[in-house]
Amino acid sequence: MRAASARFLCAATDLQKDLGEMVKKDKVVVFMKGTPGQPMCGFSNAVAQILRMHGVDHYASYNVLEDQELREGVKVFSNWPTIPQVYFNGEFVGGCDILLQMHQNGDLVEELKKLGIRSALLDAEKESK
Amino acid sequence: MLACTRLCSRTIFSAFRTSPVAAVGQLQRGLSTQTDGEERIASILKEKFPLASKLKVVDISGGCGAMYEVHIESSEFKGKRTVQQHQLVNQALKEEIQGMHGLRIFTDIPK
């Protein structure tokens, strides 16, 4: 019994270590329900749509619905109780509400710039002018 | 920008499109008093954020207690980034969130 719980703890600790690497591996990392092409939740869909609007097409996304351990582990890792969760350059940005706010107040364009990503909305503005 | 907001709102609430009964319930509830859940969450937040100048808790799951929207304005949020402000609310509602499907948070600092 004790061996089983020790193994369980090991797996959970490994996941926390893995998450530490996962969020740093790519500039933009999203933990969501479903995939960017097929989100399975309104909030995850909103995040996917916002990123698409800004022309961020290549980002790492992890479907928590496929992995129950990941679903719980990422909440522990980020100390954040809900999904989706967005990371920029290994730093936790927030969930859907925060990304939406950043999109609306122009902060998202700035943050993407810091990542070396030029928001598609900047080009869209240029075209309309 | 406004079109984007509408689009996002539509997608966020598309999950609720399958429940017109809940939507009607939501309209009717606009005229009634708070649910137990709303009251409980509001009192927890009042306790954890004694300096809050504005506080509103809305059950956006048609009264089912599955999803809430929290609007809170407090000087306790001064100097903190939005994600940190939301973290404070998350910490305050740690127990309650266990029973929720989702939570929307809107924080503000008094002007």
gemmi code that builds the backbone of each chain (N, CA, C; Angstrom):
import gemmi

chains = {
    "A": [
        ("MET", (0.857, -1.204, 0.000), (0.000, 0.000, 0.000), (0.882, 1.240, 0.000)),
        ("ARG", (1.905, 1.206, 0.873), (2.773, 2.374, 0.964), (3.548, 2.553, -0.339)),
        ("ALA", (3.967, 1.444, -0.941), (4.723, 1.522, -2.197), (3.873, 2.173, -3.276)),
        ("ALA", (2.573, 1.802, -3.278), (1.681, 2.350, -4.303), (1.538, 3.859, -4.139)),
        ("SER", (1.377, 4.316, -2.877), (1.229, 5.769, -2.675), (2.524, 6.489, -2.989)),
        ("ALA", (3.669, 5.842, -2.693), (4.951, 6.470, -2.998), (5.089, 6.640, -4.502)),
        ("ARG", (4.653, 5.588, -5.241), (4.743, 5.652, -6.711), (3.841, 6.762, -7.223)),
        ("PHE", (2.634, 6.871, -6.614), (1.662, 7.896, -7.021), (2.251, 9.288, -6.809)),
        ("LEU", (2.891, 9.447, -5.634), (3.485, 10.749, -5.334), (4.602, 11.072, -6.316)),
        ("CYS", (5.374, 10.025, -6.658), (6.469, 10.224, -7.599), (5.928, 10.723, -8.927)),
        ("ALA", (4.842, 10.087, -9.406), (4.265, 10.474, -10.693), (3.800, 11.931, -10.651)),
        ("ALA", (3.160, 12.304, -9.531), (2.656, 13.669, -9.405), (3.818, 14.660, -9.391)),
        ("THR", (4.891, 14.313, -8.671), (6.051, 15.204, -8.594), (6.716, 15.320, -9.960)),
        ("ASP", (6.786, 14.161, -10.675), (7.364, 14.187, -12.020), (6.588, 15.140, -12.913)),
        ("LEU", (5.256, 15.096, -12.779), (4.411, 15.949, -13.615), (4.707, 17.418, -13.334)),
        ("GLN", (4.877, 17.759, -12.055), (5.160, 19.149, -11.706), (6.484, 19.587, -12.358)),
        ("LYS", (7.443, 18.654, -12.340), (8.750, 18.958, -12.956), (8.565, 19.123, -14.469)),
        ("ASP", (7.808, 18.198, -15.069), (7.547, 18.261, -16.510), (6.861, 19.561, -16.886)),
        ("LEU", (5.871, 19.963, -16.081), (5.147, 21.196, -16.358), (6.101, 22.374, -16.359)),
        ("GLY", (7.050, 22.351, -15.435), (8.033, 23.421, -15.375), (8.775, 23.562, -16.690)),
        ("GLU", (9.054, 22.413, -17.310), (9.744, 22.446, -18.600), (8.796, 22.779, -19.735)),
        ("MET", (7.580, 22.237, -19.668), (6.596, 22.441, -20.738), (6.287, 23.925, -20.943)),
        ("VAL", (6.171, 24.650, -19.824), (5.763, 26.048, -19.987), (6.908, 26.916, -20.498)),
        ("LYS", (8.150, 26.390, -20.413), (9.287, 27.191, -20.886), (9.689, 26.821, -22.307)),
        ("LYS", (9.256, 25.645, -22.747), (9.693, 25.112, -24.039), (9.226, 25.963, -25.223)),
        ("ASP", (8.026, 26.537, -25.091), (7.472, 27.347, -26.182), (7.105, 28.737, -25.669)),
        ("LYS", (7.084, 29.705, -26.596), (6.806, 31.091, -26.204), (5.393, 31.210, -25.647)),
        ("VAL", (4.449, 30.574, -26.352), (3.050, 30.631, -25.936), (2.586, 29.213, -25.635)),
        ("VAL", (2.124, 29.006, -24.405), (1.659, 27.682, -24.013), (0.257, 27.821, -23.432)),
        ("VAL", (-0.651, 26.981, -23.896), (-2.032, 27.042, -23.406), (-2.478, 25.663, -22.935)),
        ("PHE", (-2.989, 25.600, -21.725), (-3.627, 24.386, -21.227), (-5.115, 24.620, -21.378)),
        ("MET", (-5.770, 23.764, -22.175), (-7.175, 24.025, -22.485), (-7.990, 22.748, -22.526)),
        ("LYS", (-9.303, 22.934, -22.673), (-10.179, 21.781, -22.861), (-10.401, 21.660, -24.362)),
        ("GLY", (-9.918, 20.572, -24.925), (-10.011, 20.415, -26.369), (-8.724, 20.907, -27.017)),
        ("THR", (-8.831, 21.211, -28.306), (-7.662, 21.680, -29.061), (-7.983, 23.019, -29.702)),
        ("PRO", (-6.946, 23.755, -30.151), (-7.224, 25.036, -30.794), (-8.193, 24.900, -31.971)),
        ("GLY", (-8.126, 23.790, -32.669), (-9.021, 23.582, -33.806), (-10.396, 23.122, -33.371)),
        ("GLN", (-10.452, 22.495, -32.219), (-11.731, 21.991, -31.728), (-11.816, 22.139, -30.209)),
        ("PRO", (-12.056, 23.381, -29.750), (-12.166, 23.598, -28.314), (-13.428, 22.935, -27.765)),
        ("MET", (-13.373, 22.462, -26.522), (-14.517, 21.759, -25.957), (-15.161, 22.542, -24.820)),
        ("CYS", (-14.923, 23.833, -24.784), (-15.479, 24.645, -23.711), (-15.499, 26.084, -24.202)),
        ("GLY", (-16.505, 26.845, -23.806), (-16.621, 28.227, -24.252), (-15.423, 29.080, -23.900)),
        ("PHE", (-14.856, 28.876, -22.721), (-13.739, 29.717, -22.278), (-12.462, 29.361, -23.024)),
        ("SER", (-12.243, 28.052, -23.229), (-11.078, 27.630, -24.012), (-11.223, 28.104, -25.452)),
        ("ASN", (-12.447, 28.087, -25.938), (-12.725, 28.561, -27.293), (-12.377, 30.039, -27.414)),
        ("ALA", (-12.749, 30.801, -26.410), (-12.469, 32.242, -26.415), (-10.964, 32.492, -26.500)),
        ("VAL", (-10.180, 31.754, -25.730), (-8.719, 31.915, -25.748), (-8.172, 31.578, -27.124)),
        ("ALA", (-8.650, 30.477, -27.687), (-8.183, 30.054, -29.014), (-8.531, 31.111, -30.057)),
        ("GLN", (-9.733, 31.661, -29.965), (-10.170, 32.663, -30.932), (-9.363, 33.951, -30.817)),
        ("ILE", (-9.106, 34.373, -29.575), (-8.324, 35.600, -29.382), (-6.928, 35.437, -29.974)),
        ("LEU", (-6.295, 34.313, -29.688), (-4.946, 34.092, -30.218), (-4.972, 34.056, -31.743)),
        ("ARG", (-6.005, 33.447, -32.296), (-6.124, 33.364, -33.755), (-6.286, 34.759, -34.350)),
        ("MET", (-7.081, 35.580, -33.702), (-7.312, 36.954, -34.155), (-6.015, 37.722, -34.255)),
        ("HIS", (-5.089, 37.438, -33.311), (-3.813, 38.152, -33.298), (-2.793, 37.477, -34.190)),
        ("GLY", (-3.224, 36.428, -34.889), (-2.325, 35.746, -35.816), (-1.372, 34.790, -35.140)),
        ("VAL", (-1.636, 34.462, -33.869), (-0.766, 33.504, -33.171), (-1.286, 32.109, -33.496)),
        ("ASP", (-0.730, 31.515, -34.531), (-1.220, 30.217, -34.978), (-0.390, 29.058, -34.442)),
        ("HIS", (0.879, 29.351, -34.159), (1.736, 28.254, -33.702), (2.028, 28.410, -32.236)),
        ("TYR", (1.323, 27.659, -31.427), (1.618, 27.673, -30.008), (1.397, 26.273, -29.453)),
        ("ALA", (1.996, 26.026, -28.308), (1.856, 24.705, -27.691), (0.545, 24.676, -26.935)),
        ("SER", (-0.273, 23.691, -27.240), (-1.524, 23.567, -26.493), (-1.645, 22.154, -25.958)),
        ("TYR", (-2.122, 22.057, -24.737), (-2.271, 20.758, -24.088), (-3.720, 20.567, -23.698)),
        ("ASN", (-4.290, 19.467, -24.161), (-5.703, 19.174, -23.917), (-5.860, 18.447, -22.588)),
        ("VAL", (-6.370, 19.153, -21.582), (-6.481, 18.536, -20.255), (-7.575, 17.470, -20.192)),
        ("LEU", (-8.461, 17.476, -21.173), (-9.525, 16.470, -21.170), (-8.973, 15.084, -21.498)),
        ("GLU", (-7.784, 15.065, -22.115), (-7.185, 13.785, -22.493), (-6.387, 13.177, -21.361)),
        ("ASP", (-6.130, 13.962, -20.326), (-5.230, 13.503, -19.265), (-5.681, 14.076, -17.937)),
        ("GLN", (-6.326, 13.246, -17.134), (-6.875, 13.694, -15.859), (-5.780, 14.174, -14.908)),
        ("GLU", (-4.619, 13.508, -14.958), (-3.497, 13.917, -14.096), (-3.021, 15.312, -14.469)),
        ("LEU", (-2.940, 15.552, -15.756), (-2.529, 16.876, -16.235), (-3.545, 17.930, -15.815)),
        ("ARG", (-4.812, 17.560, -15.939), (-5.900, 18.489, -15.606), (-5.787, 18.956, -14.154)),
        ("GLU", (-5.496, 18.035, -13.247), (-5.359, 18.404, -11.839), (-3.979, 18.994, -11.559)),
        ("GLY", (-2.951, 18.402, -12.186), (-1.571, 18.827, -11.951), (-1.294, 20.267, -12.338)),
        ("VAL", (-1.893, 20.696, -13.457), (-1.624, 22.057, -13.915), (-2.261, 23.079, -12.965)),
        ("LYS", (-3.372, 22.712, -12.332), (-4.012, 23.606, -11.365), (-3.120, 23.791, -10.139)),
        ("VAL", (-2.434, 22.720, -9.754), (-1.504, 22.777, -8.628), (-0.272, 23.593, -9.037)),
        ("PHE", (0.228, 23.303, -10.237), (1.432, 23.970, -10.720), (1.252, 25.484, -10.797)),
        ("SER", (0.125, 25.906, -11.380), (-0.122, 27.329, -11.561), (-0.741, 27.968, -10.331)),
        ("ASN", (-1.191, 27.149, -9.401), (-1.961, 27.632, -8.246), (-3.159, 28.449, -8.756)),
        ("TRP", (-3.841, 27.843, -9.717), (-4.972, 28.514, -10.386), (-6.032, 27.446, -10.600)),
        ("PRO", (-7.269, 27.715, -10.163), (-8.242, 26.615, -10.121), (-8.969, 26.269, -11.414)),
        ("THR", (-8.791, 27.087, -12.452), (-9.606, 26.833, -13.645), (-8.777, 26.679, -14.917)),
        ("ILE", (-9.442, 26.136, -15.911), (-8.860, 25.948, -17.253), (-9.692, 26.817, -18.174)),
        ("PRO", (-9.194, 27.562, -19.122), (-7.848, 27.461, -19.692), (-6.800, 28.258, -18.898)),
        ("GLN", (-5.536, 27.961, -19.161), (-4.430, 28.669, -18.531), (-3.418, 29.013, -19.615)),
        ("VAL", (-3.007, 30.277, -19.608), (-2.100, 30.757, -20.653), (-0.752, 31.140, -20.067)),
        ("TYR", (0.311, 30.706, -20.723), (1.674, 31.059, -20.311), (2.385, 31.771, -21.454)),
        ("PHE", (3.067, 32.874, -21.147), (3.921, 33.573, -22.118), (5.340, 33.512, -21.586)),
        ("ASN", (6.249, 32.913, -22.382), (7.653, 32.809, -21.958), (7.808, 32.231, -20.561)),
        ("GLY", (7.055, 31.177, -20.296), (7.181, 30.501, -19.017), (6.514, 31.204, -17.856)),
        ("GLU", (5.877, 32.342, -18.122), (5.224, 33.062, -17.037), (3.711, 32.963, -17.162)),
        ("PHE", (3.075, 32.662, -16.044), (1.627, 32.511, -16.062), (0.950, 33.860, -16.310)),
        ("VAL", (0.109, 33.903, -17.329), (-0.579, 35.146, -17.701), (-1.962, 35.203, -17.057)),
        ("GLY", (-2.664, 34.096, -17.103), (-4.012, 34.055, -16.543), (-4.902, 33.159, -17.373)),
        ("GLY", (-6.205, 33.341, -17.132), (-7.175, 32.532, -17.868), (-7.877, 33.353, -18.925)),
        ("CYS", (-9.074, 32.917, -19.259), (-9.840, 33.533, -20.333), (-10.176, 34.998, -20.037)),
        ("ASP", (-10.622, 35.279, -18.807), (-11.017, 36.644, -18.459), (-9.870, 37.618, -18.643)),
        ("ILE", (-8.681, 37.198, -18.174), (-7.518, 38.082, -18.256), (-7.073, 38.273, -19.697)),
        ("LEU", (-7.060, 37.196, -20.475), (-6.648, 37.320, -21.868), (-7.616, 38.212, -22.637)),
        ("LEU", (-8.895, 38.071, -22.326), (-9.918, 38.893, -22.970), (-9.697, 40.366, -22.630)),
        ("GLN", (-9.415, 40.633, -21.358), (-9.158, 41.997, -20.914), (-7.924, 42.566, -21.625)),
        ("MET", (-6.879, 41.761, -21.719), (-5.645, 42.200, -22.371), (-5.890, 42.472, -23.853)),
        ("HIS", (-6.752, 41.666, -24.462), (-7.083, 41.853, -25.872), (-7.839, 43.172, -26.052)),
        ("GLN", (-8.769, 43.448, -25.121), (-9.611, 44.634, -25.247), (-8.854, 45.926, -24.954)),
        ("ASN", (-7.897, 45.882, -24.014), (-7.209, 47.123, -23.661), (-5.872, 47.317, -24.363)),
        ("GLY", (-5.565, 46.434, -25.307), (-4.344, 46.603, -26.102), (-3.094, 45.998, -25.494)),
        ("ASP", (-3.190, 45.504, -24.256), (-2.017, 44.919, -23.593), (-1.499, 43.687, -24.319)),
        ("LEU", (-2.418, 42.932, -24.929), (-2.007, 41.686, -25.566), (-1.048, 41.939, -26.732)),
        ("VAL", (-1.340, 42.984, -27.508), (-0.453, 43.330, -28.625), (0.958, 43.608, -28.092)),
        ("GLU", (1.024, 44.348, -26.973), (2.315, 44.679, -26.355), (3.039, 43.444, -25.848)),
        ("GLU", (2.303, 42.576, -25.155), (2.915, 41.375, -24.604), (3.428, 40.461, -25.713)),
        ("LEU", (2.675, 40.363, -26.805), (3.114, 39.538, -27.923), (4.385, 40.128, -28.537)),
        ("LYS", (4.417, 41.468, -28.583), (5.608, 42.159, -29.120), (6.832, 41.761, -28.314)),
        ("LYS", (6.661, 41.703, -26.977), (7.782, 41.322, -26.101), (8.256, 39.909, -26.392)),
        ("LEU", (7.336, 39.080, -26.912), (7.694, 37.701, -27.239), (8.303, 37.608, -28.637)),
        ("GLY", (8.323, 38.763, -29.318), (8.835, 38.756, -30.684), (7.780, 38.335, -31.679)),
        ("ILE", (6.499, 38.456, -31.264), (5.402, 38.091, -32.165), (4.653, 39.365, -32.535)),
        ("ARG", (4.530, 39.576, -33.834), (3.805, 40.764, -34.286), (2.331, 40.415, -34.457)),
        ("SER", (1.481, 41.122, -33.712), (0.060, 40.820, -33.764), (-0.512, 41.140, -35.138)),
        ("ALA", (-1.339, 40.226, -35.643), (-1.972, 40.413, -36.946), (-2.895, 41.624, -36.939)),
        ("LEU", (-3.350, 42.006, -35.755), (-4.270, 43.141, -35.680), (-3.576, 44.444, -36.054)),
        ("LEU", (-2.264, 44.501, -35.850), (-1.514, 45.706, -36.224), (-1.553, 45.871, -37.743)),
        ("ASP", (-1.413, 44.763, -38.458), (-1.465, 44.812, -39.914), (-2.867, 45.121, -40.393)),
        ("ALA", (-3.857, 44.596, -39.681), (-5.255, 44.839, -40.051), (-5.572, 46.315, -39.940)),
        ("GLU", (-5.011, 46.957, -38.872), (-5.240, 48.396, -38.682), (-4.642, 49.169, -39.844)),
        ("LYS", (-3.400, 48.760, -40.202), (-2.697, 49.461, -41.280), (-3.527, 49.422, -42.558)),
        ("GLU", (-4.095, 48.242, -42.844), (-4.851, 48.065, -44.093), (-6.054, 48.973, -44.118)),
        ("SER", (-6.753, 49.079, -42.977), (-7.979, 49.874, -42.969), (-7.657, 51.349, -43.141)),
        ("LYS", (-6.508, 51.779, -42.625), (-6.139, 53.198, -42.794), (-5.829, 53.468, -44.267)),
    ],
    "B": [
        ("MET", (-13.083, 46.661, -32.268), (-12.848, 46.104, -30.904), (-14.162, 45.605, -30.348)),
        ("LEU", (-15.243, 46.386, -30.546), (-16.537, 46.011, -29.990), (-17.024, 44.711, -30.626)),
        ("ALA", (-16.794, 44.584, -31.939), (-17.204, 43.366, -32.642), (-16.481, 42.168, -32.054)),
        ("CYS", (-15.183, 42.372, -31.748), (-14.405, 41.279, -31.167), (-15.005, 40.857, -29.852)),
        ("THR", (-15.385, 41.866, -29.029), (-15.955, 41.568, -27.723), (-17.229, 40.764, -27.877)),
        ("ARG", (-18.072, 41.193, -28.844), (-19.341, 40.491, -29.053), (-19.067, 39.047, -29.454)),
        ("LEU", (-18.060, 38.886, -30.341), (-17.739, 37.544, -30.827), (-17.305, 36.667, -29.668)),
        ("CYS", (-16.428, 37.248, -28.819), (-15.934, 36.472, -27.695), (-17.074, 36.129, -26.749)),
        ("SER", (-17.934, 37.116, -26.498), (-19.060, 36.854, -25.595), (-19.919, 35.745, -26.158)),
        ("ARG", (-20.157, 35.811, -27.478), (-20.993, 34.784, -28.121), (-20.386, 33.407, -27.914)),
        ("THR", (-19.056, 33.341, -28.099), (-18.434, 32.021, -27.995), (-18.432, 31.538, -26.558)),
        ("ILE", (-18.197, 32.480, -25.623), (-18.189, 32.075, -24.220), (-19.548, 31.532, -23.839)),
        ("PHE", (-20.578, 32.209, -24.313), (-21.907, 31.785, -23.888), (-22.532, 30.759, -24.822)),
        ("SER", (-21.806, 30.350, -25.828), (-22.352, 29.335, -26.732), (-22.583, 28.041, -25.973)),
        ("ALA", (-21.785, 27.883, -24.878), (-21.946, 26.677, -24.062), (-23.318, 26.657, -23.415)),
        ("PHE", (-23.887, 27.863, -23.240), (-25.183, 27.928, -22.573), (-26.347, 27.931, -23.547)),
        ("ARG", (-26.006, 27.942, -24.836), (-27.052, 28.027, -25.836), (-27.984, 26.821, -25.781)),
        ("THR", (-27.459, 25.704, -25.343), (-28.255, 24.485, -25.322), (-29.242, 24.471, -24.169)),
        ("SER", (-29.219, 25.520, -23.351), (-30.138, 25.522, -22.221), (-30.999, 26.778, -22.208)),
        ("PRO", (-32.023, 26.830, -23.106), (-32.893, 28.007, -23.134), (-33.674, 28.173, -21.841)),
        ("VAL", (-33.950, 27.057, -21.189), (-34.693, 27.121, -19.922), (-33.892, 27.919, -18.910)),
        ("ALA", (-32.592, 27.661, -18.883), (-31.714, 28.381, -17.952), (-31.694, 29.859, -18.305)),
        ("ALA", (-31.718, 30.145, -19.623), (-31.677, 31.544, -20.059), (-32.935, 32.284, -19.590)),
        ("VAL", (-34.087, 31.633, -19.738), (-35.332, 32.250, -19.286), (-35.289, 32.429, -17.776)),
        ("GLY", (-34.765, 31.409, -17.096), (-34.634, 31.477, -15.645), (-33.793, 32.670, -15.248)),
        ("GLN", (-32.717, 32.881, -16.033), (-31.807, 33.995, -15.768), (-32.557, 35.327, -15.853)),
        ("LEU", (-33.413, 35.473, -16.882), (-34.170, 36.715, -17.054), (-35.102, 36.919, -15.872)),
        ("GLN", (-35.807, 35.853, -15.514), (-36.764, 35.971, -14.427), (-36.059, 36.334, -13.136)),
        ("ARG", (-34.826, 35.758, -12.959), (-34.110, 35.975, -11.717), (-33.673, 37.415, -11.556)),
        ("GLY", (-33.612, 38.143, -12.692), (-33.206, 39.538, -12.616), (-34.106, 40.326, -11.680)),
        ("LEU", (-35.340, 39.862, -11.526), (-36.280, 40.604, -10.691), (-36.321, 40.048, -9.267)),
        ("SER", (-35.665, 38.918, -9.029), (-35.795, 38.298, -7.703), (-34.551, 38.549, -6.862)),
        ("THR", (-34.526, 38.006, -5.684), (-33.410, 38.213, -4.758), (-32.263, 37.258, -5.066)),
        ("GLN", (-31.198, 37.381, -4.289), (-30.006, 36.563, -4.513), (-30.271, 35.093, -4.197)),
        ("THR", (-29.518, 34.219, -4.860), (-29.578, 32.802, -4.509), (-28.731, 32.599, -3.258)),
        ("ASP", (-28.900, 31.417, -2.625), (-28.089, 31.107, -1.444), (-26.617, 31.139, -1.792)),
        ("GLY", (-26.309, 30.585, -2.938), (-24.911, 30.528, -3.382), (-24.316, 31.919, -3.526)),
        ("GLU", (-25.083, 32.805, -4.172), (-24.607, 34.181, -4.366), (-24.362, 34.854, -3.018)),
        ("GLU", (-25.290, 34.653, -2.097), (-25.160, 35.270, -0.771), (-23.945, 34.739, -0.041)),
        ("ARG", (-23.760, 33.412, -0.115), (-22.645, 32.790, 0.597), (-21.314, 33.318, 0.064)),
        ("ILE", (-21.187, 33.345, -1.260), (-19.949, 33.820, -1.872), (-19.722, 35.294, -1.571)),
        ("ALA", (-20.789, 36.082, -1.642), (-20.659, 37.515, -1.357), (-20.190, 37.731, 0.082)),
        ("SER", (-20.712, 36.938, 1.022), (-20.318, 37.148, 2.423), (-18.874, 36.723, 2.657)),
        ("ILE", (-18.428, 35.672, 1.961), (-17.026, 35.272, 2.083), (-16.124, 36.392, 1.569)),
        ("LEU", (-16.495, 36.964, 0.436), (-15.670, 38.026, -0.151), (-15.683, 39.279, 0.709)),
        ("LYS", (-16.849, 39.558, 1.316), (-16.935, 40.745, 2.200), (-15.977, 40.587, 3.365)),
        ("GLU", (-15.877, 39.334, 3.855), (-15.005, 39.059, 4.988), (-13.534, 39.150, 4.593)),
        ("LYS", (-13.200, 38.583, 3.417), (-11.798, 38.540, 2.991), (-11.327, 39.861, 2.403)),
        ("PHE", (-12.262, 40.676, 1.917), (-11.908, 41.986, 1.352), (-12.714, 43.056, 2.069)),
        ("PRO", (-12.341, 43.336, 3.322), (-13.122, 44.288, 4.116), (-13.134, 45.698, 3.534)),
        ("LEU", (-12.123, 46.011, 2.699), (-12.057, 47.362, 2.134), (-12.740, 47.470, 0.766)),
        ("ALA", (-13.447, 46.441, 0.373), (-14.077, 46.462, -0.953), (-15.139, 47.549, -1.030)),
        ("SER", (-15.030, 48.374, -2.081), (-16.003, 49.456, -2.246), (-17.188, 49.022, -3.091)),
        ("LYS", (-16.960, 47.986, -3.929), (-18.063, 47.466, -4.749), (-17.928, 45.955, -4.784)),
        ("LEU", (-19.064, 45.282, -4.675), (-19.038, 43.824, -4.733), (-20.331, 43.300, -5.322)),
        ("LYS", (-20.199, 42.470, -6.351), (-21.395, 41.875, -6.944), (-21.089, 40.436, -7.317)),
        ("VAL", (-21.975, 39.536, -6.907), (-21.816, 38.116, -7.247), (-23.065, 37.673, -7.996)),
        ("VAL", (-22.863, 37.101, -9.176), (-24.010, 36.674, -9.982), (-23.857, 35.216, -10.376)),
        ("ASP", (-24.904, 34.468, -10.144), (-24.926, 33.073, -10.598), (-25.295, 33.095, -12.082)),
        ("ILE", (-24.338, 32.735, -12.935), (-24.611, 32.789, -14.371), (-24.911, 31.406, -14.949)),
        ("SER", (-25.314, 30.508, -14.042), (-25.679, 29.179, -14.534), (-27.181, 28.963, -14.363)),
        ("GLY", (-27.915, 30.055, -14.367), (-29.373, 29.963, -14.249), (-29.825, 29.560, -12.860)),
        ("GLY", (-29.020, 29.845, -11.841), (-29.413, 29.519, -10.476), (-28.920, 28.154, -10.013)),
        ("CYS", (-28.133, 27.469, -10.866), (-27.673, 26.121, -10.514), (-26.443, 26.093, -9.622)),
        ("GLY", (-25.798, 27.239, -9.448), (-24.601, 27.267, -8.612), (-23.396, 26.660, -9.289)),
        ("ALA", (-23.468, 26.436, -10.608), (-22.354, 25.820, -11.334), (-21.332, 26.853, -11.797)),
        ("MET", (-21.806, 28.062, -12.087), (-20.897, 29.076, -12.583), (-21.276, 30.448, -12.033)),
        ("TYR", (-20.266, 31.185, -11.598), (-20.504, 32.504, -11.023), (-19.652, 33.558, -11.696)),
        ("GLU", (-20.158, 34.788, -11.569), (-19.409, 35.942, -12.032), (-19.218, 36.831, -10.808)),
        ("VAL", (-17.964, 37.224, -10.557), (-17.673, 38.059, -9.393), (-17.116, 39.399, -9.863)),
        ("HIS", (-17.738, 40.477, -9.409), (-17.231, 41.815, -9.699), (-16.845, 42.425, -8.366)),
        ("ILE", (-15.586, 42.799, -8.227), (-15.150, 43.345, -6.950), (-14.178, 44.495, -7.136)),
        ("GLU", (-14.493, 45.591, -6.464), (-13.636, 46.779, -6.534), (-13.097, 47.037, -5.136)),
        ("SER", (-11.774, 47.111, -5.020), (-11.203, 47.316, -3.691), (-9.818, 47.937, -3.786)),
        ("SER", (-9.495, 48.776, -2.790), (-8.169, 49.404, -2.757), (-7.102, 48.363, -2.420)),
        ("GLU", (-7.561, 47.194, -1.925), (-6.607, 46.121, -1.617), (-5.919, 45.580, -2.867)),
        ("PHE", (-6.494, 45.943, -4.059), (-5.903, 45.468, -5.311), (-4.853, 46.420, -5.866)),
        ("LYS", (-4.689, 47.553, -5.197), (-3.752, 48.562, -5.732), (-2.349, 47.988, -5.841)),
        ("GLY", (-1.694, 48.331, -6.948), (-0.307, 47.939, -7.128), (-0.110, 46.498, -7.551)),
        ("LYS", (-1.212, 45.759, -7.737), (-1.074, 44.361, -8.115), (-1.502, 44.170, -9.564)),
        ("ARG", (-0.812, 43.271, -10.248), (-1.196, 42.970, -11.621), (-2.525, 42.216, -11.602)),
        ("THR", (-3.254, 42.274, -12.717), (-4.564, 41.636, -12.780), (-4.527, 40.183, -12.333)),
        ("VAL", (-3.518, 39.441, -12.793), (-3.473, 38.020, -12.445), (-3.292, 37.841, -10.938)),
        ("GLN", (-2.561, 38.764, -10.300), (-2.391, 38.696, -8.846), (-3.691, 39.037, -8.133)),
        ("GLN", (-4.431, 40.004, -8.690), (-5.718, 40.385, -8.101), (-6.674, 39.192, -8.167)),
        ("HIS", (-6.686, 38.532, -9.326), (-7.570, 37.377, -9.500), (-7.142, 36.249, -8.578)),
        ("GLN", (-5.823, 36.117, -8.369), (-5.303, 35.084, -7.470), (-5.858, 35.277, -6.056)),
        ("LEU", (-5.930, 36.535, -5.621), (-6.459, 36.833, -4.284), (-7.904, 36.363, -4.165)),
        ("VAL", (-8.668, 36.607, -5.213), (-10.073, 36.182, -5.208), (-10.148, 34.655, -5.222)),
        ("ASN", (-9.293, 34.023, -6.016), (-9.241, 32.560, -6.073), (-8.952, 31.981, -4.699)),
        ("GLN", (-7.960, 32.585, -4.009), (-7.587, 32.100, -2.682), (-8.762, 32.227, -1.729)),
        ("ALA", (-9.439, 33.373, -1.790), (-10.567, 33.622, -0.883), (-11.688, 32.609, -1.095)),
        ("LEU", (-11.891, 32.211, -2.369), (-13.006, 31.317, -2.689), (-12.551, 29.880, -2.922)),
        ("LYS", (-11.365, 29.546, -2.377), (-10.775, 28.223, -2.623), (-11.754, 27.078, -2.403)),
        ("GLU", (-12.453, 27.104, -1.248), (-13.385, 26.021, -0.920), (-14.569, 26.010, -1.874)),
        ("GLU", (-15.138, 27.190, -2.092), (-16.332, 27.304, -2.925), (-16.075, 26.862, -4.364)),
        ("ILE", (-14.883, 27.176, -4.866), (-14.550, 26.873, -6.254), (-14.563, 25.370, -6.526)),
        ("GLN", (-14.276, 24.578, -5.473), (-14.260, 23.117, -5.625), (-15.590, 22.625, -6.179)),
        ("GLY", (-16.666, 23.313, -5.778), (-17.983, 22.865, -6.207), (-18.488, 23.537, -7.468)),
        ("MET", (-17.654, 24.387, -8.054), (-18.090, 25.123, -9.246), (-17.548, 24.514, -10.515)),
        ("HIS", (-18.254, 24.780, -11.591), (-17.741, 24.373, -12.896), (-16.820, 25.461, -13.448)),
        ("GLY", (-17.181, 26.712, -13.134), (-16.371, 27.806, -13.646), (-16.605, 29.070, -12.854)),
        ("LEU", (-15.662, 30.008, -12.997), (-15.756, 31.265, -12.269), (-15.199, 32.376, -13.130)),
        ("ARG", (-15.936, 33.478, -13.227), (-15.429, 34.629, -13.968), (-15.164, 35.736, -12.964)),
        ("ILE", (-14.007, 36.339, -13.077), (-13.608, 37.353, -12.104), (-13.335, 38.677, -12.801)),
        ("PHE", (-13.876, 39.733, -12.243), (-13.606, 41.076, -12.740), (-13.209, 41.933, -11.544)),
        ("THR", (-11.936, 42.333, -11.500), (-11.475, 43.140, -10.378), (-11.225, 44.573, -10.834)),
        ("ASP", (-11.324, 45.470, -9.882), (-11.112, 46.883, -10.179), (-10.552, 47.606, -8.969)),
        ("ILE", (-9.912, 48.753, -9.241), (-9.399, 49.564, -8.145), (-10.235, 50.832, -8.107)),
        ("PRO", (-10.644, 51.267, -6.927), (-11.466, 52.488, -6.861), (-10.697, 53.690, -7.412)),
        ("LYS", (-11.455, 54.566, -8.123), (-10.796, 55.715, -8.761), (-10.568, 56.853, -7.770)),
    ],
}
model = gemmi.Model(1)
for chain_id, residues in chains.items():
    chain = gemmi.Chain(chain_id)
    for i, (resn, *xyz) in enumerate(residues, 1):
        res = gemmi.Residue()
        res.name, res.seqid = resn, gemmi.SeqId(i, " ")
        for name, pos in zip(("N", "CA", "C"), xyz):
            atom = gemmi.Atom()
            atom.name, atom.element = name, gemmi.Element(name[0])
            atom.pos, atom.b_iso = gemmi.Position(*pos), 0.0
            res.add_atom(atom)
        chain.add_residue(res)
    model.add_chain(chain)
structure = gemmi.Structure()
structure.add_model(model)
structure.setup_entities()
